[in-house]
Structure formats: C-alpha cells, structure tokens
Amino acid sequence: MKTLGRQVLDIDYQAQSSFRDEMAACGAFQPDVILDDFSMVALLTAQVTETPRITVARTGVFPGGLPSNRNYRHSCESLGEGRFDFAGNYGNWESFFGIKPPNDFAQLSEANLSIVPGIPQIEVLPAGATDIQTYHFAGTLGIPDHEMAQLHAHGLASNPAIERFLEKHQGQRIALLTLGSVMASRGAMRSAVIDMLQAGIAVISTMTVDDLQPSLGDMFLYAQRVPMDAVCSRIDMMVHHCGSGTYQYAINHRLPSICIGSGFYDRDDVAKRLASLGVAIHLPFEHDDEAFIENFRQACTQASENGKWLEQARLALDGLKKENERVSRTFDMESILRSLWMTEEP
C-alpha cells in the first residue's frame, strides 16, 4: 500500500499473530471503525476494543445460508485437511475475554454493517434474513490495473510478453485460465488446456503447463500475474474457479465462462447461480479425471463457438453488467459510515 502512496501503519500483519497485530493497530491508530475483508479475528478485535465493525461479506457467510452441498467446505479451509476447528481456534474467547466464541463462518462475520462485493442477483441473501438493512451491495470492488501494476510491477508495460501474445493471436479465439493453487494442481487441468489449444483457442494461463508440443506451445502463455481489465477486454472467454473478484471481470467484460467446481461451497454456489443466469457453464467438482475432461471438452465447445447458448449468454451478461454498474454508482461508502456513526451515538 505504501507504493500506492497510501498512509499505513508500520505493522507487518501476519496470520499467526493477527489478533495481536490488530490490537496493536487499534492502540496506535484508535480507529472509529474497523473495516475488514473476512479477517479471522476482527470480530474479537472489534468487541474487545468496543469499536464498530464493517466487514466484506459474500455467499458462504450470510446468516441462515445453507450450502447446496453439505459435503463441501468453505474456501478458507482449503489449506487444511478437514473442517475448520472453531472450538480449537476460538474456544478460549469466553474464558479470556468474556466474549461468546463463534461456531461458524456466519457468526465469525457478524458486524454492525456488511458490504457485499456484488449484486443481489448473484450474491443472494438467504430467504427470511432479518437484518437485510445492514447489508450494502457495492457491485464490483476491485483494484484498477494501473494500481495493481504499482503493487506488482506486472502491468502490460512491464510484461511485454502478454502484449505480444495478444497482438499475435488477434483474430483468434483467446481464453484466460486462472485458478487457485489447489485447483491448478489437478492433472486433469493440463489435459483441459491441451484440449483448448487443439481446438484452436489460444490460452493465457496463471498455471504452468510444461512440455507442450511446439505447435501447441506457440498458442500458450504462462503469466504469474495478469492485468485483468487489459487482458479481459481483448479475449473471448474465461475459465476460472469463481473466486469473488474473478467472476466480476467476466461480467464487466461480457465474457462467457467455464466455472470449474472446486468443492468449496462459497465458490461453487455462486458458480451454480451464474449458470442459472445463463452466463457461465458450471462443471461440478469431479474426482474422475476422464469424466471431467469429457465434460470440459463439451463446455469449451459450447462457450467458445457461436451458437444459441453463446448468443443468449452475451445478452444476459449485458443485463448483469448494467446492474453491476448501477449498483456501483449508488454505492456510497461515506453515507454508510455516517449511518453507522449515527446509530452508535448515545
């Protein structure tokens, strides 16, 4: 953030010491509000310091929301082997601080107000939710390419390989494939990339694919980081695992998507919703690699070749893009802060 000229505290925030770091920040800065994006300890920090909290909330943490597949986990559990241990991580809150510990991700995300990075058609609040007035939809929340370039020095200007690749394959179908590290490790994804290349689709990918035949290697580019707006404005489709920020690029640039099931309900339930809206093809998590490859091959044909589905998908994307823009225009952070402080006044 300092590289963007932002004033920030000189605290190196670490996951293993996040509560101490947040408390140190509160002590040094004495904030009027805590604003976090799914911090695992901000609930405790806010209650201990008696500071109002605004959190970024998405599908998967809405109170009363149930995953469509009870066997799936939340994506924040991706680094572990099992379910998140709420009792083990938060069981001492009551004895140490007199604060009731959370039992699930919805309780962990409790806040005075919540900002939803999306629109109600996609990030759907559960039926019967009693605190709808505390949720504020923001449309797209993202960092522009030029600021990302400052953070990572990986804009088009500093990554000429991407620009050369886009120019070379102009007029061809081009896909962007971007997956998390867990998904990218699947061997079947390599076969999926080869299928796209053999179908004449050039691919920019954030996962490596080694030992491609020379005839196919010319159509493939690995890029560790991608200037998303610049690239998405010049491609034809996306393949992704439906991360909260990722699917927004597909909508804002009217790109049909193949959403690869990850087995994480906060992503897969959004992918199912995008599929029901007609703008994406959702491939459920599949242990059988051969079945996955066959399903991917069919989805790739459907999403990349002109036909009825693609025509209808673009019309639906137009509608979602307009709604995203409308919600973004009406989102007013200053008004949200004022409303919070008015309710906090004695």
Salt bridges, closest charged atoms under 4 A:
ASP10 OD1 - LYS2 NZ 3.61
ASP36 OD1 - ARG53 NE 2.75
ASP37 OD1 - ARG58 NH1 2.88
GLU147 OE2 - ARG6 NH2 3.25
GLU163 OE1 - ARG234 NH1 2.91
ASP195 OD2 - ARG297 NH2 3.00
ASP218 OD1 - LYS168 NZ 2.38
ASP229 OD1 - HIS253 NE2 2.88
ASP266 OD2 - HIS74 NE2 3.69
ASP289 OD1 - ARG186 NH2 3.08
GLU294 OE1 - ARG297 NH1 2.92
ASP318 OD1 - ARG254 NE 2.31
GLU323 OE2 - ARG326 NH2 2.79
GLU325 OE2 - LYS321 NZ 3.11
GLU334 OE1 - ARG338 NH1 3.78
